Amino acid sequence: MIEYDAPVTRYYERLAAVQQRGSQASHQVLRDLLKEIMTNQVPRTILKEWAVHTFQDSTDYWTFRSNVCTMNAQSHSHWPFYLSAPSANVCCFIARCSSPFS
């Protein structure tokens, strides 16, 4: 039987052990924890097994893949707007549109 919570439990146990030693959990420590969990507790084929179980037909998988790619492209399509300095009109428009109470 697969214990689905085991990687999460192991992560927090190891993190607690690091913190009990009095050291801070740096990026390197967290990266090492995740690498250990991925290597020892999560099978390399987990994504493939999920996809085969979830998508019985290749058309369903292709549709899912297409939707994910489209959503990813749409989420990143607005970033060029942040590269230019906004004008006063744009700032006023953003301020009016972003307030939930206006």
N, CA, C and O of each residue as an XYZ file, in Angstrom:
408
protein
N       0.837     -1.184      0.000
C       0.000      0.000      0.000
C       0.883      1.249      0.000
O       1.868      1.330      0.734
N       0.516      2.206     -0.826
C       1.287      3.436     -0.945
C       0.826      4.421      0.121
O      -0.369      4.660      0.294
N       1.786      4.981      0.823
C       1.481      6.030      1.792
C       1.725      7.371      1.118
O       2.868      7.799      0.958
N       0.642      8.027      0.724
C       0.759      9.272     -0.029
C       1.276     10.432      0.821
O       1.853     11.376      0.281
N       1.084     10.379      2.122
C       1.536     11.451      2.996
C       2.978     11.276      3.452
O       3.530     12.172      4.090
N       3.592     10.155      3.142
C       4.941      9.874      3.629
C       5.977     10.912      3.186
O       6.786     11.321      4.020
N       6.004     11.363      1.924
C       6.997     12.381      1.556
C       6.809     13.692      2.311
O       7.789     14.328      2.700
N       5.571     14.099      2.520
C       5.308     15.347      3.244
C       5.715     15.200      4.709
O       6.331     16.096      5.285
N       5.368     14.070      5.297
C       5.736     13.804      6.685
C       7.252     13.786      6.842
O       7.791     14.361      7.788
N       7.932     13.129      5.919
C       9.398     13.051      5.978
C      10.023     14.440      5.859
O      10.993     14.748      6.552
N       9.472     15.274      4.983
C       9.982     16.636      4.803
C       9.908     17.417      6.107
O      10.884     18.045      6.518
N       8.742     17.377      6.759
C       8.588     18.147      7.992
C       9.386     17.558      9.145
O       9.842     18.301     10.013
N       9.566     16.242      9.175
C      10.407     15.637     10.206
C      11.856     16.090     10.046
O      12.512     16.453     11.023
N      12.347     16.067      8.817
C      13.721     16.500      8.561
C      13.895     17.992      8.816
O      14.923     18.419      9.342
N      12.894     18.782      8.447
C      12.962     20.224      8.688
C      12.979     20.521     10.186
O      13.718     21.396     10.637
N      12.171     19.799     10.954
C      12.158     19.971     12.407
C      13.505     19.580     13.009
O      13.979     20.231     13.941
N      14.128     18.518     12.483
C      15.438     18.098     12.987
C      16.490     19.165     12.714
O      17.348     19.420     13.559
N      16.428     19.785     11.548
C      17.384     20.857     11.218
C      17.185     22.036     12.159
O      18.161     22.606     12.648
N      15.951     22.406     12.416
C      15.661     23.548     13.270
C      15.981     23.262     14.732
O      16.352     24.176     15.468
N      15.846     22.005     15.169
C      16.180     21.664     16.545
C      17.678     21.770     16.808
O      18.097     22.012     17.940
N      18.482     21.590     15.764
C      19.934     21.754     15.917
C      20.307     23.214     16.048
O      21.461     23.540     16.325
N      19.340     24.097     15.851
C      19.586     25.519     15.998
C      20.037     26.208     14.729
O      20.331     27.403     14.741
N      20.094     25.468     13.635
C      20.510     26.096     12.383
C      19.277     26.536     11.587
O      18.180     25.996     11.728
N      19.513     27.526     10.761
C      18.443     28.072      9.942
C      18.284     27.213      8.688
O      19.268     26.699      8.157
N      17.062     27.062      8.223
C      16.793     26.288      7.018
C      17.097     27.157      5.803
O      16.253     27.936      5.360
N      18.303     27.019      5.269
C      18.708     27.800      4.108
C      18.154     27.166      2.835
O      17.563     26.087      2.862
N      18.360     27.860      1.730
C      17.905     27.319      0.449
C      18.593     25.997      0.141
O      17.972     25.077     -0.391
N      19.859     25.904      0.471
C      20.609     24.674      0.212
C      20.056     23.521      1.046
O      19.934     22.404      0.544
N      19.722     23.771      2.303
C      19.160     22.724      3.165
C      17.811     22.261      2.627
O      17.543     21.062      2.560
N      16.962     23.215      2.241
C      15.647     22.856      1.698
C      15.787     22.094      0.379
O      15.051     21.140      0.127
N      16.729     22.517     -0.455
C      16.962     21.827     -1.725
C      17.425     20.398     -1.477
O      16.988     19.473     -2.161
N      18.309     20.217     -0.499
C      18.781     18.870     -0.176
C      17.654     17.993      0.359
O      17.575     16.808      0.035
N      16.783     18.578      1.180
C      15.637     17.820      1.692
C      14.739     17.349      0.554
O      14.355     16.180      0.498
N      14.410     18.258     -0.344
C      13.536     17.889     -1.460
C      14.197     16.873     -2.384
O      13.536     15.964     -2.884
N      15.500     17.025     -2.614
C      16.205     16.071     -3.471
C      16.193     14.675     -2.857
O      15.994     13.684     -3.560
N      16.406     14.601     -1.549
C      16.372     13.303     -0.868
C      14.994     12.658     -0.992
O      14.886     11.464     -1.274
N      13.955     13.441     -0.783
C      12.589     12.905     -0.866
C      12.277     12.459     -2.287
O      11.704     11.389     -2.490
N      12.645     13.262     -3.258
C      12.374     12.894     -4.648
C      13.136     11.642     -5.050
O      12.632     10.825     -5.821
N      14.335     11.492     -4.537
C      15.156     10.338     -4.898
C      14.680      9.065     -4.223
O      14.654      8.008     -4.854
N      14.304      9.143     -2.953
C      14.031      7.947     -2.166
C      12.560      7.591     -2.016
O      12.243      6.418     -1.818
N      11.654      8.551     -2.102
C      10.271      8.251     -1.765
C       9.270      8.445     -2.893
O       8.176      7.883     -2.839
N       9.612      9.220     -3.907
C       8.677      9.475     -4.994
C       9.180      8.737     -6.229
O      10.284      9.008     -6.699
N       8.387      7.807     -6.762
C       8.832      7.059     -7.942
C       9.001      7.975     -9.155
O       8.279      8.961     -9.301
N       9.952      7.647    -10.016
C      10.199      8.447    -11.211
C       9.021      8.411    -12.174
O       8.862      9.326    -12.981
N       8.204      7.386    -12.105
C       7.102      7.218    -13.060
C       5.770      7.720    -12.518
O       4.724      7.387    -13.075
N       5.779      8.510    -11.450
C       4.523      8.898    -10.812
C       3.639      9.743    -11.738
O       2.421      9.568    -11.752
N       4.232     10.641    -12.500
C       3.453     11.470    -13.413
C       2.881     10.643    -14.555
O       1.732     10.837    -14.953
N       3.679      9.726    -15.082
C       3.202      8.855    -16.148
C       2.057      7.973    -15.663
O       1.055      7.815    -16.360
N       2.202      7.403    -14.476
C       1.141      6.558    -13.922
C      -0.149      7.349    -13.719
O      -1.239      6.846    -13.992
N      -0.024      8.584    -13.239
C      -1.201      9.430    -13.058
C      -1.873      9.717    -14.396
O      -3.096      9.632    -14.507
N      -1.084     10.054    -15.408
C      -1.651     10.386    -16.717
C      -2.328      9.178    -17.348
O      -3.410      9.308    -17.920
N      -1.712      8.015    -17.254
C      -2.309      6.805    -17.833
C      -3.609      6.461    -17.119
O      -4.577      6.042    -17.753
N      -3.633      6.636    -15.814
C      -4.844      6.334    -15.045
C      -5.944      7.375    -15.298
O      -7.122      7.025    -15.375
N      -5.569      8.630    -15.426
C      -6.543      9.715    -15.566
C      -7.100      9.819    -16.976
O      -8.300     10.028    -17.154
N      -6.249      9.678    -17.974
C      -6.655      9.859    -19.367
C      -6.663      8.506    -20.067
O      -5.611      7.990    -20.447
N      -7.846      7.938    -20.235
C      -7.976      6.627    -20.859
C      -7.711      6.682    -22.366
O      -7.264      5.703    -22.963
N      -7.989      7.824    -22.961
C      -7.853      7.980    -24.398
C      -6.772      9.017    -24.693
O      -6.612      9.977    -23.939
N      -6.040      8.833    -25.771
C      -4.977      9.781    -26.105
C      -5.545     11.157    -26.461
O      -4.865     12.168    -26.282
N      -6.772     11.206    -26.959
C      -7.401     12.492    -27.279
C      -7.633     13.307    -26.009
O      -7.442     14.523    -26.010
N      -8.040     12.651    -24.936
C      -8.235     13.346    -23.657
C      -6.918     13.928    -23.151
O      -6.872     15.062    -22.674
N      -5.853     13.145    -23.258
C      -4.546     13.625    -22.821
C      -4.097     14.806    -23.672
O      -3.582     15.793    -23.149
N      -4.295     14.703    -24.992
C      -3.882     15.791    -25.882
C      -4.648     17.074    -25.554
O      -4.066     18.158    -25.561
N      -5.949     16.962    -25.268
C      -6.747     18.129    -24.909
C      -6.244     18.745    -23.610
O      -6.125     19.966    -23.510
N      -5.949     17.917    -22.618
C      -5.402     18.398    -21.355
C      -4.075     19.118    -21.585
O      -3.856     20.211    -21.062
N      -3.207     18.507    -22.359
C      -1.898     19.093    -22.640
C      -2.049     20.431    -23.360
O      -1.346     21.391    -23.043
N      -2.948     20.495    -24.310
C      -3.187     21.737    -25.046
C      -3.712     22.831    -24.119
O      -3.287     23.982    -24.213
N      -4.632     22.476    -23.227
C      -5.180     23.456    -22.286
C      -4.107     23.979    -21.337
O      -4.070     25.175    -21.047
N      -3.241     23.105    -20.853
C      -2.172     23.527    -19.952
C      -1.219     24.476    -20.676
O      -0.818     25.497    -20.119
N      -0.859     24.143    -21.909
C       0.037     25.016    -22.681
C      -0.610     26.371    -22.943
O       0.058     27.402    -22.867
N      -1.893     26.377    -23.248
C      -2.593     27.634    -23.507
C      -2.657     28.485    -22.250
O      -2.391     29.685    -22.306
N      -3.005     27.886    -21.119
C      -3.066     28.637    -19.868
C      -1.693     29.180    -19.489
O      -1.586     30.304    -18.999
N      -0.649     28.397    -19.709
C       0.702     28.848    -19.403
C       1.079     30.032    -20.279
O       1.663     31.002    -19.795
N       0.752     29.962    -21.550
C       1.063     31.063    -22.459
C       0.288     32.318    -22.081
O       0.831     33.422    -22.131
N      -0.975     32.158    -21.703
C      -1.786     33.311    -21.330
C      -1.297     33.944    -20.033
O      -1.354     35.164    -19.878
N      -0.825     33.139    -19.117
C      -0.374     33.698    -17.838
C       0.917     34.495    -17.998
O       1.201     35.387    -17.199
N       1.697     34.176    -19.029
C       2.960     34.881    -19.236
C       2.872     35.939    -20.323
O       3.860     36.624    -20.588
N       1.731     36.089    -20.952
C       1.629     37.025    -22.066
C       1.576     38.475    -21.605
O       1.834     39.374    -22.405
N       1.251     38.728    -20.351
C       1.133     40.110    -19.892
C       2.436     40.673    -19.344
O       2.497     41.872    -19.070
N       3.467     39.879    -19.173
C       4.686     40.373    -18.536
C       5.373     41.496    -19.308
O       5.999     42.329    -18.652
N       5.317     41.602    -20.656
C       5.979     42.750    -21.308
C       5.423     44.099    -20.875
O       6.125     45.108    -20.954
N       4.174     44.135    -20.417
C       3.592     45.397    -19.982
C       4.305     45.959    -18.746
O       4.263     47.164    -18.499
N       4.952     45.095    -17.982
C       5.664     45.543    -16.793
C       7.059     46.079    -17.120
O       7.723     46.641    -16.249
N       7.506     45.911    -18.357
C       8.849     46.341    -18.735
C       8.928     47.826    -19.060
O      10.012     48.408    -19.013
N       7.804     48.446    -19.387
C       7.820     49.866    -19.728
C       7.335     50.686    -18.545
O       6.558     50.210    -17.717
N       7.802     51.917    -18.480
C       7.385     52.810    -17.403
C       5.936     53.238    -17.645
O       5.622     53.730    -18.729
N       5.061     53.066    -16.680
C       3.660     53.438    -16.892
C       3.471     54.953    -16.871
O       4.170     55.678    -16.163
N       2.535     55.392    -17.646
C       2.207     56.821    -17.643
C       1.240     57.111    -16.501
O       0.753     56.195    -15.839
N       0.970     58.379    -16.280
C       0.053     58.768    -15.196
C      -1.347     58.234    -15.453
O      -2.035     57.838    -14.512
N      -1.781     58.214    -16.702
C      -3.121     57.703    -17.030
C      -3.244     56.215    -16.695
O      -4.265     55.766    -16.174
N      -2.189     55.463    -17.001
C      -2.212     54.026    -16.709
C      -2.260     53.797    -15.205
O      -2.996     52.928    -14.738
N      -1.488     54.562    -14.442
C      -1.476     54.419    -12.982
C      -2.855     54.714    -12.394
O      -3.311     54.002    -11.499
N      -3.520     55.757    -12.888
C      -4.859     56.089    -12.399
C      -5.850     54.987    -12.748
O      -6.709     54.643    -11.936
N      -5.735     54.437    -13.947
C      -6.622     53.363    -14.377
C      -6.423     52.130    -13.503
O      -7.393     51.502    -13.078
N      -5.161     51.783    -13.234
C      -4.861     50.619    -12.393
C      -5.389     50.851    -10.983
O      -5.950     49.939    -10.377
N      -5.219     52.048    -10.461
C      -5.684     52.340     -9.111
C      -7.205     52.236     -9.024
O      -7.736     51.735     -8.033
N      -7.910     52.709    -10.057
C      -9.376     52.632    -10.036
C      -9.862     51.196    -10.197
O     -10.844     50.800     -9.569
N      -9.190     50.423    -11.026
C      -9.641     49.058    -11.326
C      -9.243     48.052    -10.257
O      -9.910     47.029    -10.097
N      -8.180     48.321     -9.532
C      -7.687     47.320     -8.594
C      -8.326     47.409     -7.217
O      -8.168     46.489     -6.415
N      -9.032     48.471     -6.922
C      -9.639     48.606     -5.611
C     -10.953     47.840     -5.550
O     -11.837     48.090     -6.369
N     -11.109     46.928     -4.619
C     -12.366     46.183     -4.536
C     -13.509     47.028     -3.967
O     -14.661     46.594     -4.010
N     -13.226     48.213     -3.439
C     -14.242     49.010     -2.804
C     -14.718     50.164     -3.657
O     -15.539     50.961     -3.202
N     -14.221     50.283     -4.903
C     -14.638     51.427     -5.724
C     -15.866     51.117     -6.529
O     -16.349     51.971     -7.273
